[in-house]
Amino acid sequence: MHVSDDGVDQIRREMERNALRIQNGIKLAMGTQFARVGPTPKETVWSRGKVELWRYATDGVTLGPPVLLVPSVVSRSYVFDLHRGNSFVERLLEAGFAVYLVDWGVAGPDESGNVLETYIDDLLPDVTAAVCDDAGSDEITLLGYCFSGMLTLLYVAGHPDAPVRSLVTLAPPVDFEPTSGMTRLFAPGRLEPEDLLDEDGNVPGDVVREAFAMRKPTADLVTYAALWDNLWQDDYVEGHQAMAQFIREQVPLPGALLRQIVDKLIRGNELASGETELGGRPVRLADVECPLLVVMAERDELVPVESSEALRGFVGPNMEELLLPAGHVGLITGRKAATVTIPHILGWITDHSHTP
């Protein structure tokens, strides 16, 4: 049987790739770190307890106001700075912004009593003030991701004097009815928040991770199949390893906050009406008056598009929507994020910025 030159070249390429797969597979099995997460240099410029405000090092600021990134309270903040070449922080710095990030820390016994008001009425006002002081600016661009997208919405809505020039929310949950998995899990008569708490009064990070995994039970099989197919590429392995670490390292959720989430947002679904009560006062989503970008992911299993679209009924013409071809995490990480989603988000932020 005669094999064409093209066929020989294809066999040779596959043999070379298999050799690289074996080599990288052995490195992974031995625990070799292909890429360091959170690599961008930074320093802490403000802190309270476990909460820290980081300022990322920059060669020069050419656009303002400064950007404050707010990660979810149950996720490691390095999702914004996953690894070199796959970093939203990196892209913002390259565009000429001063970049800050609030890291919530890992909840322990002292944080078990944290509630929505802790973040919205206490921490976020102090954090935004610290950014303004450090940057010498009267205002900021605020960007919240997932649950913190909702927190930033309620912060701006409930604090008309907040120094926020523009607000970006990535996959913010608003109407909790479309989040059917979570809604069914905590349906009356089924699971109670207290069933999930550990001795610290928090939901352990492992439980948080498993709850997220329930939304797509076969994800691990698909991920490992894709890893084998791409194991010969160092850059792919770097991204896989960094993302696997992020998914593995979910942090505890304060128990009091979970009780609020279940009572007010899941069972009560209060935000679907555009209003909730915080600190004894009504907070209305319609009171968000600054320019607002709501970014949604077409393939988001955690926060379906319909959950965020509910904002249309409350926020006025200052709101813009951006629906992107990605999953929940793919909005800010991965190859498609680098070429599709991040450029769109960065373009909007730039359009709503100014030259200092």
C-alpha positions in Angstrom: 0.0 0.0 0.0 1.4 3.4 -1.0 1.1 6.3 1.4 1.3 9.7 -0.2 3.8 12.4 0.9 0.9 14.2 2.6 -0.1 11.1 4.5 3.5 10.6 5.6 3.7 14.2 6.9 0.4 13.8 8.7 1.6 10.6 10.4 4.9 12.3 11.4 3.1 15.3 12.8 0.8 13.0 14.9 3.8 11.0 16.2 5.5 14.2 17.2 2.3 15.4 18.9 1.9 12.1 20.8 5.5 12.4 22.1 4.7 15.9 23.3 1.4 14.7 24.9 3.3 12.1 26.8 5.9 14.6 27.9 3.4 17.2 29.1 1.2 14.5 30.6 4.1 13.3 32.8 4.8 16.9 33.8 1.2 17.4 34.8 1.2 14.1 36.8 4.3 15.3 38.6 2.6 18.5 39.6 4.7 20.8 37.3 3.4 24.3 37.3 3.1 25.5 33.6 1.9 29.0 34.5 1.6 31.1 37.6 -1.8 32.5 38.3 -2.1 36.2 39.2 1.3 37.1 37.7 0.8 40.9 37.2 2.8 42.9 39.8 0.6 44.7 42.4 0.6 46.2 45.8 -1.9 46.5 48.6 -3.0 50.2 49.0 -5.9 49.7 51.5 -7.2 46.8 53.7 -9.7 46.0 56.4 -9.6 42.6 58.0 -9.2 40.1 55.1 -10.4 42.6 52.4 -7.6 44.1 50.4 -7.5 46.7 47.6 -4.7 46.1 45.1 -3.2 48.5 42.6 -1.5 46.9 39.6 1.8 48.3 38.4 1.7 50.3 35.3 4.2 52.1 33.0 1.9 55.0 32.6 -1.8 56.0 32.7 -3.2 57.6 29.6 -6.9 57.1 30.2 -9.2 57.8 33.1 -10.9 57.3 35.4 -9.3 54.3 37.2 -11.0 50.9 36.8 -12.0 49.0 39.9 -12.5 45.2 39.4 -14.9 43.4 41.8 -14.8 39.6 41.6 -17.5 37.3 43.0 -17.4 36.7 46.7 -17.0 33.0 46.2 -14.3 33.0 43.5 -10.6 33.7 43.6 -9.9 37.2 42.4 -7.1 36.0 40.0 -9.8 35.1 37.5 -9.2 38.7 36.3 -5.4 38.0 36.0 -5.4 34.2 35.2 -1.9 33.9 33.7 0.4 35.9 31.5 -1.2 36.4 28.0 -4.6 35.5 29.4 -5.3 38.4 31.7 -8.1 41.0 31.7 -5.9 43.1 34.0 -3.1 42.9 31.5 -5.3 44.2 28.7 -6.6 47.1 30.8 -3.1 48.2 31.7 -2.0 48.0 28.0 -5.0 50.2 27.1 -3.6 52.9 29.5 -5.9 52.5 32.6 -5.0 52.6 36.2 -6.3 49.2 37.5 -7.5 48.3 41.0 -9.0 45.1 42.3 -10.8 44.4 45.6 -9.9 40.9 47.0 -12.5 39.7 49.5 -10.2 37.2 51.1 -11.2 33.8 52.4 -14.2 33.9 54.7 -13.7 32.4 58.2 -15.7 32.7 61.5 -15.3 36.5 61.6 -17.0 36.8 58.1 -19.8 34.3 58.7 -22.2 37.2 59.6 -21.5 39.1 56.4 -24.7 40.1 54.6 -25.6 42.1 51.5 -25.4 45.3 53.4 -21.8 44.4 54.5 -20.7 44.7 50.9 -23.1 47.2 49.5 -23.3 49.8 52.3 -20.1 49.2 54.2 -17.2 47.8 52.1 -17.8 49.1 48.6 -18.2 52.7 49.7 -14.9 52.5 51.5 -13.2 50.7 48.7 -14.3 53.1 46.0 -13.2 56.0 48.2 -9.8 54.4 48.7 -9.4 54.1 44.9 -10.3 57.7 44.4 -7.8 58.8 47.1 -5.0 56.6 45.8 -5.5 57.6 42.1 -6.2 61.2 42.8 -9.5 60.9 40.9 -13.1 62.1 41.7 -14.6 59.1 40.0 -14.0 55.5 38.9 -15.2 53.0 36.3 -16.7 50.0 38.3 -16.8 46.5 36.9 -18.5 43.6 38.8 -18.5 40.0 37.8 -21.4 37.5 38.4 -22.8 37.9 42.0 -20.6 41.0 42.4 -22.2 42.4 39.3 -25.4 42.4 41.2 -23.7 43.8 44.3 -22.3 46.7 42.2 -25.7 47.4 40.7 -27.3 47.6 44.2 -24.4 49.7 45.4 -24.8 52.3 42.6 -28.6 52.2 42.9 -28.5 52.6 46.7 -25.8 55.3 46.8 -26.7 58.2 44.5 -23.5 60.0 45.6 -21.2 57.0 44.6 -18.2 58.2 42.7 -19.0 56.0 39.7 -18.6 57.4 36.2 -19.7 54.2 34.5 -20.6 50.6 35.5 -19.9 47.3 33.8 -21.6 44.2 35.0 -20.6 40.8 33.7 -23.4 38.2 33.9 -25.2 39.8 36.9 -28.1 37.6 38.3 -31.3 39.7 38.6 -34.3 37.4 38.0 -33.5 34.2 39.8 -36.3 32.2 38.2 -34.3 31.3 35.1 -31.5 30.0 37.4 -33.6 26.8 37.7 -31.0 24.6 39.2 -30.4 26.9 42.2 -34.1 27.6 42.5 -35.0 23.9 42.7 -32.2 23.2 45.1 -33.6 25.6 47.7 -37.3 25.2 47.0 -39.3 25.3 50.2 -39.3 21.9 51.9 -36.0 20.8 50.3 -32.5 22.1 51.2 -32.1 24.8 53.9 -29.1 27.1 54.1 -28.2 25.7 57.6 -27.8 22.3 56.0 -24.7 23.5 54.2 -22.8 25.4 56.9 -19.6 24.2 58.6 -18.3 24.9 62.1 -17.2 28.4 61.0 -20.8 29.2 60.0 -19.9 29.4 56.3 -20.6 27.2 53.2 -17.2 25.4 52.6 -15.5 26.1 49.3 -15.8 22.4 48.3 -19.6 22.6 48.6 -19.6 25.8 46.5 -17.6 24.1 43.8 -19.8 21.0 43.8 -22.9 23.2 43.5 -21.4 24.9 40.4 -20.5 21.5 39.0 -24.1 20.3 39.2 -25.1 22.6 36.4 -23.1 20.6 33.9 -22.2 17.1 35.2 -20.4 16.0 32.1 -18.1 19.0 31.9 -15.1 17.2 33.3 -15.3 14.4 30.7 -15.4 17.0 27.9 -12.6 19.0 29.5 -10.3 16.0 29.8 -11.0 14.9 26.2 -10.1 18.4 25.0 -7.0 18.4 27.1 -5.8 15.1 25.6 -6.4 16.4 22.1 -4.4 19.6 22.9 -1.9 18.2 25.4 0.9 18.7 22.9 0.5 22.5 23.0 2.2 24.2 26.0 0.0 27.3 25.9 -3.2 25.2 25.9 -1.9 23.2 28.9 -1.0 26.5 30.7 -4.6 27.7 30.2 -6.1 24.4 31.3 -4.0 24.2 34.4 -4.7 27.8 35.5 -8.5 27.4 34.9 -8.5 24.0 36.7 -6.9 25.7 39.7 -9.4 28.5 39.6 -12.4 26.1 39.6 -10.8 24.0 42.3 -10.1 26.9 44.6 -13.6 28.2 45.3 -13.8 30.1 48.6 -16.3 29.8 51.4 -19.6 31.7 51.3 -20.7 33.5 54.5 -23.6 31.7 56.1 -25.6 34.8 56.8 -25.2 35.9 53.2 -26.5 32.5 51.9 -29.6 32.9 54.1 -30.3 36.3 52.6 -29.7 35.0 49.1 -32.1 32.1 49.6 -34.9 34.1 51.4 -34.7 37.4 49.4 -33.3 36.5 46.0 -34.1 32.8 45.3 -37.4 32.2 47.1 -38.5 35.8 47.2 -37.0 36.7 43.8 -37.2 40.3 44.9 -34.9 41.7 42.2 -37.2 40.4 39.5 -39.5 43.3 40.6 -36.6 45.8 40.4 -36.6 46.5 44.1 -35.3 45.1 47.4 -34.8 46.3 50.9 -31.4 46.9 52.3 -30.6 48.4 55.7 -34.3 49.2 56.2 -34.6 51.3 53.0 -35.9 50.4 49.5 -33.2 50.1 46.8 -34.5 50.4 43.3 -32.5 49.2 40.2 -34.2 52.1 38.3 -32.0 54.5 40.3 -28.9 53.4 38.4 -28.3 56.6 36.4 -24.7 56.3 35.3 -23.9 54.7 31.9 -24.3 50.9 32.4 -23.1 48.0 30.3 -24.7 44.6 31.0 -22.6 41.8 29.5 -24.2 38.4 29.0 -22.9 35.1 27.7 -24.9 33.1 25.2 -23.8 29.7 26.8 -24.0 30.7 30.4 -25.3 27.8 32.5 -24.8 29.6 35.8 -26.5 32.9 35.0 -28.7 32.5 32.0 -29.2 35.4 29.7 -32.8 35.7 30.8 -31.7 36.4 34.3 -29.7 39.5 33.4 -32.2 40.6 30.7 -34.7 41.5 33.4 -32.8 44.7 33.9 -34.4 46.0 30.7 -37.6 46.6 32.6 -36.0 48.9 35.2 -33.0 50.8 33.8 -33.4 53.6 31.4 -31.7 54.5 28.1 -28.3 54.8 29.9 -28.2 50.9 29.8 -26.5 49.0 27.0 -26.5 45.3 26.5 -23.7 43.1 25.1 -24.5 39.5 24.3 -21.3 37.6 23.5 -20.6 34.0 22.2 -19.1 32.6 25.4 -19.8 30.7 28.6 -19.8 32.2 32.1 -16.1 32.1 32.7 -15.3 32.6 29.0 -16.3 36.2 29.2 -12.9 37.2 30.6 -10.7 34.1 30.2 -9.6 31.9 27.3 -8.8 32.3 23.7 -12.2 33.6 22.6 -12.1 36.1 25.5 -8.8 37.4 24.2 -10.1 37.9 20.6 -13.8 38.5 21.0 -15.3 39.3 24.4 -12.5 41.4 26.0 -12.1 43.7 23.0 -15.8 44.5 23.1 -15.8 45.2 26.8 -12.6 47.2 26.6 -14.0 49.2 23.7 -17.0 50.3 25.8 -14.9 51.2 28.8 -12.6 53.3 26.6 -15.6 55.0 24.9 -16.8 56.1 28.4 -13.4 57.2 29.6 -11.4 60.4 29.2 -7.8 61.6 28.9 -6.5 62.6 32.4 
